[in-house]
Amino acid sequence: MEQPTAFSRFQEVIENVESLPLDDQALLIKIIRGRLIENRRTELATEIAETRCAYQRGEVRRGTMAELMEELSE
């Protein structure tokens, strides 16, 4: 038996969603959108925490674009 590809599984999911009543499709979109927003918020919070730690360790500096360009040209 052949393993389903990512594309075929994705297509199967789409077909399953399309078989739902329109109200259920709209609710599913709302749920997925909310989860995507929450996941992105969590990712951003993690990135911010990592950046703050890097800054405290002296691995990140602040400055203007002009200062960056000057440093790169040295």
Buried (B, 14 or more C-beta within 10 A) or exposed (E): EEEEEEEEEEEEEEEEEEEEEEEEEEEEEEEEEEEEEEEEEEEEEEEEEEEEEEEEEEEEEEEEEEEEEEEEEE
